[in-house]
Every structure is written in C-alpha cells, then in structure tokens.
Amino acid sequence: MRDPDPLLERQASRLKSLGHPARLAILRLVVQGPVEGTPVGEIQAGVGIPSSTLSHHISELAQAGLLKATRHATVIRYAARFDVMKELTGYLWENCCGGGCSDPDCLQGDKPC
C-alpha cells in the first residue's frame, strides 16, 4: 500500500468514531442541543449509559474532532464541531461525485454529478 493520505486517514478516524451506536446517539443529542453545548449530565440522561462508559465515548468523539468541551464553573458542556462535520460530509460527497458517479441519488449541490 502507498503512503497513507493524511486527509483520508483523518476522515477514516472520524467515521470510525461514529461507528458505534452510543457515539452516534451522543453526537445526535449534542447536535440537537443548545449552541453553547449540552451539559454532560444531560447527555448521560439522554443516552442512558454509565458515566464511565459515557466518558470513553465522548473522548473518542472529541479525539476525532467532532466535539469540543467547555467548562462553566463545575459544569462541562459538549458542543458539536459543525465545521468538522461539514468537512467530513463534504469529503464524502466530493469523493462520491468526484469519481464520475452516475447514480441520480449522488448529488453535488442541486445537480447530479
């Protein structure tokens, strides 16, 4: 195999972090939460998993760059990194359509590729 493409490696890491149902549920809850971030207690209540397990999953999402943490006094809030999510989905669409996809469901903007 050739030397790995850093962009490919980064996007693969992000997709891998989303490959667990609990992490996908966490990200979905945070995306739908307040702009300033969702308190970790609300995330735990929303997904219903033990705090140690939650911590592991949040760490995976944060390491992939999909979540950012902020502390307000004693409360830790997690917010979605929409810029990173947009980069990831853009990468997927660009590479779907960049290869000459003829499937009408593969769209670039409003037009088929």
Helices and strands as residue ranges (DSSP letters): H 6-17, H 21-31, E 38-39, H 40-47, H 51-63, E 67-72, E 75-80, H 82-98, E 107-108, E 111-112
